[in-house]
Amino acid sequence: MLQKIFGFNPQTMTVKKEIIAGITTFLTMAYILAVNPSILADAGMDKGAVFTTTIISAIIGTAVMAIYAKLPFVLAPGMGLNAFFAYTIVLTMGYTWQFALTAVFLEGIIFIILTLTGLRQKIVDAIPLILRRAISPGIGLFIAFIGLKDAGIVSASDTTFVTLGNLHSPAVLLACFGILITAVLMVRNVTGALLIGILITTIAGIPLGVTSISSIVDTPPSISPILLKFEWSNIWSVDMIVCIITFLFLDMFDTIGTLIGVSNRAGMVDENGRIINLGKAFMADAVGTTIGAMLGTSTVTTYVESASGVNAGGRSGLTAISSAACFALALFLAPLFLAIPTQATAPALFLVGVMMMHDIRKIDFNDYVNAIPCFVCIVLMPLTYSISDGILLSVITYVLIRIFAGRWQELSVNMCIMALLFILKYAFL
């Protein structure tokens, strides 16, 4: 039954490992339960309703990924996309949150059409294999940076942009302890090392005052204030078109980058380097976005934190459905799950970053015509805080270098078209 529903292979997988992987993924991304309502509340939306919708949309999108695509990836409202929703469309451009939700809904419909026509698959196939190999280590650096930043080990600096955090802070010391203990567990090949590390660090934070549990059970708020709240009066405006296209670029290449990077790391590719069930994964993403907008949240996307579950051994839809079950529990146990501090999940993100550097050895850095675009991809993901920007700029670099180096014959028509579209995106959006 598990094999039929979730693609579980009893010869190479274990139920225990898949469930632990699902819980691990959930814990590393549980911060979205607090962050997404906070961001969308700034746009004027009901915070409690957004909390409930965040969970429901994550459950639906992840369940589609688990059962239809049979892959271990987890979906939820995406970071960056929710910030564009609240701080650009609503607070900067001056539109209502209903206008922004309409843009997300229309983007989801377009994504479904693009997936049905196979266009998203063609975009992935057009990206050269050498660039696809750079995506995984780029994401590794990106999520490691996220972990270090959230833990306070890396902090902002007016002079140097980033600097070492306050090592006298109990919270920072707790994160350092978490990295050490989790690393030791990994080195000793302890099953569920990432999950155990999160739990130990959370418990260790109680006497330090970093972990605080006020209650355990609570009733989820109603989603009626934001359910199906669309605004159709401006759908043909230039601003609506710009918003939809921007959502499309951000969501498409965040998802493409995550799926390529994590799948390559997990070996979930065929002999030609193509991701297994990629089209179905795209459909899960598109359906999640569409339903999420109807429920009242910003774009639902595949989470890069899925890498933590994959690196914990998750390989099938059973991992994803385990994460979805955790989200369902979180509806009623929100205070308990939200008590897990970022200092406890940061070690998992940091060490997943270590694991995802694996593919960097497949890049020949003596061949500059390939090395430079790959380096652009790897270094700009963390420095721009964006998977999509890393991919887009690396594709532009790949094409321009070959043109000016006289090696234009190595380029495909699709690559040239993509590079032109990306240049226009940066020029006008």
Solvent accessible surface area in square Angstrom, and as a share of the most:
residue,aa,sasa,rsa
1,M,168,0.75
2,L,49,0.24
3,Q,108,0.48
4,K,170,0.72
5,I,58,0.29
6,F,22,0.09
7,G,28,0.27
8,F,14,0.06
9,N,50,0.26
10,P,86,0.54
11,Q,165,0.73
12,T,107,0.62
13,M,33,0.15
14,T,75,0.44
15,V,64,0.37
16,K,135,0.57
17,K,81,0.34
18,E,0,0.00
19,I,71,0.36
20,I,28,0.14
21,A,0,0.00
22,G,0,0.00
23,I,54,0.28
24,T,0,0.00
25,T,0,0.00
26,F,0,0.00
27,L,8,0.04
28,T,0,0.00
29,M,0,0.00
30,A,6,0.05
31,Y,48,0.18
32,I,0,0.00
33,L,1,0.00
34,A,51,0.40
35,V,46,0.26
36,N,0,0.00
37,P,3,0.02
38,S,50,0.32
39,I,20,0.10
40,L,0,0.00
41,A,32,0.24
42,D,74,0.39
43,A,8,0.06
44,G,57,0.54
45,M,7,0.03
46,D,65,0.34
47,K,113,0.48
48,G,25,0.24
49,A,0,0.00
50,V,0,0.00
51,F,24,0.10
52,T,9,0.05
53,T,0,0.00
54,T,0,0.00
55,I,0,0.00
56,I,45,0.23
57,S,1,0.01
58,A,0,0.00
59,I,41,0.21
60,I,53,0.27
61,G,0,0.00
62,T,0,0.00
63,A,24,0.18
64,V,37,0.21
65,M,0,0.00
66,A,0,0.00
67,I,85,0.43
68,Y,100,0.38
69,A,0,0.00
70,K,60,0.25
71,L,7,0.03
72,P,0,0.00
73,F,0,0.00
74,V,0,0.00
75,L,0,0.00
76,A,0,0.00
77,P,0,0.00
78,G,1,0.01
79,M,82,0.36
80,G,43,0.41
81,L,2,0.01
82,N,0,0.00
83,A,32,0.25
84,F,33,0.14
85,F,0,0.00
86,A,0,0.00
87,Y,85,0.33
88,T,46,0.27
89,I,0,0.00
90,V,17,0.10
91,L,101,0.50
92,T,107,0.62
93,M,64,0.29
94,G,62,0.60
95,Y,53,0.20
96,T,63,0.37
97,W,35,0.12
98,Q,53,0.23
99,F,0,0.00
100,A,0,0.00
101,L,0,0.00
102,T,0,0.00
103,A,0,0.00
104,V,0,0.00
105,F,35,0.15
106,L,39,0.20
107,E,0,0.00
108,G,0,0.00
109,I,64,0.33
110,I,59,0.30
111,F,0,0.00
112,I,41,0.21
113,I,93,0.47
114,L,32,0.16
115,T,17,0.10
116,L,130,0.64
117,T,89,0.52
118,G,24,0.23
119,L,78,0.39
120,R,1,0.00
121,Q,51,0.23
122,K,120,0.51
123,I,26,0.13
124,V,4,0.02
125,D,51,0.27
126,A,15,0.11
127,I,1,0.00
128,P,25,0.15
129,L,78,0.39
130,I,30,0.15
131,L,2,0.01
132,R,26,0.10
133,R,76,0.28
134,A,0,0.00
135,I,1,0.01
136,S,0,0.00
137,P,0,0.00
138,G,0,0.00
139,I,0,0.00
140,G,0,0.00
141,L,69,0.34
142,F,16,0.07
143,I,0,0.00
144,A,12,0.10
145,F,46,0.19
146,I,17,0.09
147,G,0,0.00
148,L,34,0.17
149,K,83,0.35
150,D,50,0.26
151,A,1,0.01
152,G,21,0.20
153,I,18,0.09
154,V,29,0.16
155,S,44,0.28
156,A,93,0.72
157,S,27,0.17
158,D,158,0.82
159,T,122,0.71
160,T,82,0.48
161,F,176,0.74
162,V,74,0.42
163,T,63,0.36
164,L,112,0.56
165,G,11,0.10
166,N,90,0.46
167,L,79,0.39
168,H,163,0.73
169,S,26,0.17
170,P,69,0.43
171,A,24,0.19
172,V,8,0.05
173,L,90,0.45
174,L,3,0.01
175,A,0,0.00
176,C,48,0.29
177,F,81,0.34
178,G,0,0.00
179,I,30,0.15
180,L,116,0.58
181,I,47,0.24
182,T,1,0.01
183,A,27,0.21
184,V,63,0.36
185,L,26,0.13
186,M,48,0.21
187,V,121,0.70
188,R,176,0.64
189,N,134,0.68
190,V,55,0.32
191,T,71,0.41
192,G,7,0.07
193,A,9,0.07
194,L,5,0.02
195,L,19,0.10
196,I,60,0.30
197,G,0,0.00
198,I,1,0.00
199,L,85,0.42
200,I,62,0.31
201,T,0,0.00
202,T,16,0.09
203,I,114,0.58
204,A,30,0.24
205,G,0,0.00
206,I,91,0.46
207,P,114,0.71
208,L,87,0.43
209,G,62,0.59
210,V,36,0.21
211,T,7,0.04
212,S,86,0.56
213,I,83,0.42
214,S,110,0.71
215,S,53,0.34
216,I,92,0.46
217,V,102,0.59
218,D,83,0.43
219,T,110,0.64
220,P,32,0.20
221,P,55,0.35
222,S,75,0.48
223,I,31,0.16
224,S,70,0.45
225,P,60,0.38
226,I,1,0.00
227,L,68,0.34
228,L,98,0.49
229,K,80,0.34
230,F,40,0.17
231,E,41,0.18
232,W,126,0.44
233,S,97,0.62
234,N,50,0.25
235,I,39,0.20
236,W,218,0.76
237,S,33,0.21
238,V,114,0.65
239,D,50,0.26
240,M,0,0.00
241,I,82,0.42
242,V,49,0.28
243,C,0,0.00
244,I,17,0.08
245,I,62,0.31
246,T,18,0.10
247,F,0,0.00
248,L,26,0.13
249,F,35,0.14
250,L,36,0.18
251,D,0,0.00
252,M,14,0.06
253,F,4,0.02
254,D,27,0.14
255,T,0,0.00
256,I,0,0.00
257,G,0,0.00
258,T,2,0.01
259,L,0,0.00
260,I,1,0.01
261,G,0,0.00
262,V,1,0.00
263,S,0,0.00
264,N,32,0.17
265,R,69,0.25
266,A,15,0.11
267,G,51,0.49
268,M,17,0.08
269,V,42,0.24
270,D,56,0.29
271,E,161,0.72
272,N,102,0.52
273,G,18,0.17
274,R,121,0.44
275,I,14,0.07
276,I,87,0.44
277,N,56,0.29
278,L,5,0.03
279,G,32,0.31
280,K,80,0.34
281,A,0,0.00
282,F,1,0.00
283,M,28,0.12
284,A,0,0.00
285,D,0,0.00
286,A,0,0.00
287,V,34,0.19
288,G,1,0.01
289,T,0,0.00
290,T,11,0.06
291,I,51,0.26
292,G,0,0.00
293,A,0,0.00
294,M,72,0.32
295,L,22,0.11
296,G,0,0.00
297,T,0,0.00
298,S,0,0.00
299,T,0,0.00
300,V,0,0.00
301,T,8,0.05
302,T,4,0.02
303,Y,10,0.04
304,V,14,0.08
305,E,3,0.01
306,S,0,0.00
307,A,1,0.00
308,S,1,0.01
309,G,0,0.00
310,V,1,0.01
311,N,32,0.17
312,A,19,0.15
313,G,17,0.16
314,G,0,0.00
315,R,77,0.28
316,S,1,0.01
317,G,0,0.00
318,L,14,0.07
319,T,0,0.00
320,A,0,0.00
321,I,43,0.22
322,S,12,0.08
323,S,0,0.00
324,A,5,0.04
325,A,55,0.42
326,C,14,0.08
327,F,0,0.00
328,A,40,0.31
329,L,98,0.49
330,A,0,0.00
331,L,27,0.13
332,F,106,0.44
333,L,39,0.19
334,A,11,0.08
335,P,30,0.19
336,L,66,0.33
337,F,29,0.12
338,L,73,0.36
339,A,11,0.09
340,I,31,0.16
341,P,16,0.10
342,T,51,0.30
343,Q,25,0.11
344,A,0,0.00
345,T,13,0.08
346,A,2,0.02
347,P,1,0.01
348,A,1,0.01
349,L,5,0.02
350,F,57,0.24
351,L,13,0.06
352,V,0,0.00
353,G,3,0.03
354,V,85,0.49
355,M,30,0.14
356,M,0,0.00
357,M,53,0.24
358,H,79,0.35
359,D,3,0.02
360,I,57,0.29
361,R,164,0.60
362,K,87,0.37
363,I,10,0.05
364,D,79,0.41
365,F,83,0.34
366,N,135,0.69
367,D,46,0.24
368,Y,152,0.58
369,V,13,0.08
370,N,29,0.15
371,A,4,0.03
372,I,78,0.40
373,P,0,0.00
374,C,0,0.00
375,F,113,0.47
376,V,27,0.15
377,C,0,0.00
378,I,8,0.04
379,V,41,0.23
380,L,45,0.22
381,M,0,0.00
382,P,15,0.10
383,L,133,0.66
384,T,54,0.32
385,Y,99,0.37
386,S,19,0.12
387,I,8,0.04
388,S,2,0.02
389,D,30,0.16
390,G,0,0.00
391,I,2,0.01
392,L,2,0.01
393,L,52,0.26
394,S,1,0.01
395,V,0,0.00
396,I,19,0.10
397,T,29,0.17
398,Y,17,0.07
399,V,5,0.03
400,L,70,0.35
401,I,42,0.21
402,R,10,0.04
403,I,76,0.38
404,F,170,0.71
405,A,60,0.47
406,G,45,0.44
407,R,83,0.30
408,W,163,0.57
409,Q,117,0.52
410,E,81,0.36
411,L,25,0.12
412,S,55,0.36
413,V,114,0.65
414,N,81,0.42
415,M,4,0.02
416,C,50,0.30
417,I,90,0.46
418,M,13,0.06
419,A,3,0.02
420,L,105,0.52
421,L,89,0.44
422,F,4,0.02
423,I,69,0.35
424,L,78,0.39
425,K,24,0.10
426,Y,82,0.31
427,A,66,0.51
428,F,156,0.65
429,L,79,0.39
